[in-house]
């Protein structure tokens, strides 16, 4: 059961990673001309259309990871990492927890500034909030992936 939940959590994380990365690229590196190349099409997405999707995916992923998967990690995986004295990995995971909560606390402001109609004077605020969430999502994804590779479930 926990392996299935971990796979679902990972799939949600990949979709969230794609959505927030598309949005961040379109805000920080907008397409200047018609999108002909794959990079141009990646940058030319409609950024506001991703906001609600990012919020729902973030909340689903955080709740699934924090409420359903974390207890198994705490009981089965963390003690092994402590016995192996993998303090850097554990510290990175602790940062992952803190960043996730900071990202969750940012979601109301993120939603507020991305809701239509978009005011031009808040463009920088939207860009910064999007970049912050993108950093959190990338950090969480990479740390979670590395820790799962160090000592995954079922090993």
C-alpha positions as CSV (number, residue, x, y, z in Angstrom):
1,X,0.0,0.0,0.0
2,X,2.7,2.5,0.9
3,X,4.6,1.8,-2.3
4,X,1.4,2.6,-4.3
5,X,1.1,5.9,-2.4
6,X,4.7,6.7,-3.0
7,X,4.3,6.1,-6.7
8,X,1.2,8.3,-6.8
9,X,3.1,11.0,-4.8
10,X,5.9,10.8,-7.3
11,X,3.6,11.1,-10.3
12,X,1.8,14.1,-8.7
13,X,5.2,15.7,-8.1
14,X,6.3,15.2,-11.7
15,X,3.1,16.9,-13.0
16,X,3.5,19.7,-10.5
17,X,7.2,20.1,-11.5
18,X,6.1,20.4,-15.1
19,X,3.4,22.9,-14.4
20,X,5.4,25.2,-12.2
21,X,8.5,25.0,-14.5
22,X,6.3,26.0,-17.5
23,X,4.8,28.9,-15.6
24,X,8.2,30.1,-14.2
25,X,9.8,29.9,-17.7
26,X,6.9,31.9,-19.3
27,X,7.2,34.6,-16.6
28,X,10.9,34.9,-16.4
29,X,11.8,34.1,-20.0
30,X,8.8,35.0,-22.1
31,X,8.7,34.1,-25.8
32,X,9.5,37.2,-28.0
33,X,8.2,35.9,-31.3
34,X,6.0,33.1,-32.5
35,X,7.0,29.8,-31.0
36,X,8.7,27.7,-33.7
37,X,11.1,25.7,-31.6
38,X,10.5,23.4,-28.7
39,X,12.1,26.0,-26.4
40,X,9.9,28.7,-27.8
41,X,6.8,26.7,-27.3
42,X,7.9,25.8,-23.8
43,X,8.2,29.5,-23.0
44,X,5.0,30.6,-24.8
45,X,2.5,29.0,-22.4
46,X,-0.3,31.0,-20.9
47,X,1.1,31.5,-17.3
48,X,-2.2,32.3,-15.6
49,X,-3.8,29.1,-16.7
50,X,-1.3,27.1,-14.5
51,X,-2.1,28.9,-11.2
52,X,-5.0,26.8,-10.0
53,X,-3.5,23.6,-11.2
54,X,-0.2,24.4,-9.3
55,X,-2.2,25.0,-6.1
56,X,-4.2,21.8,-6.3
57,X,-1.2,19.7,-7.2
58,X,0.9,21.3,-4.5
59,X,-1.7,20.7,-1.8
60,X,-2.4,17.1,-2.9
61,X,1.3,16.2,-3.1
62,X,2.0,17.9,0.3
63,X,-0.9,16.2,2.1
64,X,-0.2,12.8,0.5
65,X,3.5,13.0,1.4
66,X,3.1,14.6,4.8
67,X,0.1,12.8,6.1
68,X,0.2,9.3,4.5
69,X,3.8,8.6,3.5
70,X,5.8,10.5,6.1
71,X,4.9,8.2,9.1
72,X,6.4,5.2,7.2
73,X,9.5,7.2,6.4
74,X,9.9,8.2,10.0
75,X,9.6,4.6,11.2
76,X,11.3,2.6,8.5
77,X,13.7,4.8,6.6
78,X,15.0,7.6,8.9
79,X,16.4,5.2,11.6
80,X,18.5,3.4,9.0
81,X,19.8,6.7,7.6
82,X,20.7,7.7,11.2
83,X,22.5,4.4,11.8
84,X,24.4,5.0,8.6
85,X,25.2,8.5,9.7
86,X,23.9,10.1,6.6
87,X,23.5,13.5,8.2
88,X,23.6,15.5,5.0
89,X,20.8,13.5,3.5
90,X,18.7,13.8,6.7
91,X,19.5,17.6,6.9
92,X,18.4,18.0,3.2
93,X,15.1,16.2,4.1
94,X,14.6,18.4,7.1
95,X,15.0,21.4,4.8
96,X,12.5,19.8,2.4
97,X,9.9,19.7,5.2
98,X,10.5,23.3,6.0
99,X,10.5,24.5,2.4
100,X,7.3,22.6,1.8
101,X,5.5,24.4,4.7
102,X,6.9,27.8,3.5
103,X,5.6,27.0,0.0
104,X,2.2,26.1,1.4
105,X,2.1,29.3,3.4
106,X,2.9,31.2,0.1
107,X,-0.1,29.6,-1.8
108,X,-2.7,32.2,-0.7
109,X,-0.6,35.1,-1.9
110,X,0.3,33.2,-5.1
111,X,-3.4,32.6,-5.7
112,X,-4.3,36.2,-5.0
113,X,-1.7,37.7,-7.4
114,X,-2.5,35.2,-10.2
115,X,-6.2,35.5,-10.2
116,X,-7.8,37.5,-13.1
117,X,-7.7,40.3,-13.9
118,X,-3.9,40.4,-13.7
119,X,-2.7,43.9,-12.7
120,X,0.5,44.9,-14.5
121,X,1.9,46.5,-11.3
122,X,2.0,43.0,-9.7
123,X,4.0,41.3,-12.5
124,X,7.2,41.3,-10.4
125,X,5.3,39.9,-7.4
126,X,3.8,37.1,-9.5
127,X,7.3,36.3,-10.9
128,X,8.9,36.2,-7.5
129,X,6.2,34.0,-6.0
130,X,6.3,31.7,-9.0
131,X,10.1,31.4,-8.8
132,X,9.9,30.7,-5.0
133,X,7.4,27.9,-5.5
134,X,9.4,26.6,-8.4
135,X,12.5,26.4,-6.2
136,X,10.6,24.6,-3.4
137,X,9.0,22.1,-5.8
138,X,12.4,21.4,-7.5
139,X,14.2,21.1,-4.1
140,X,11.4,18.8,-2.8
141,X,11.5,16.6,-5.9
142,X,15.2,16.2,-6.0
143,X,15.7,15.6,-2.3
144,X,12.8,13.1,-2.2
145,X,14.1,11.3,-5.2
146,X,17.7,11.1,-3.8
147,X,16.5,9.9,-0.4
148,X,14.3,7.3,-2.0
149,X,17.3,6.0,-4.0
150,X,19.4,5.9,-0.8
151,X,16.9,3.8,1.1
152,X,13.7,3.3,-0.7
153,X,10.6,1.6,0.6
154,X,10.6,-2.1,0.5
155,X,14.4,-2.5,0.8
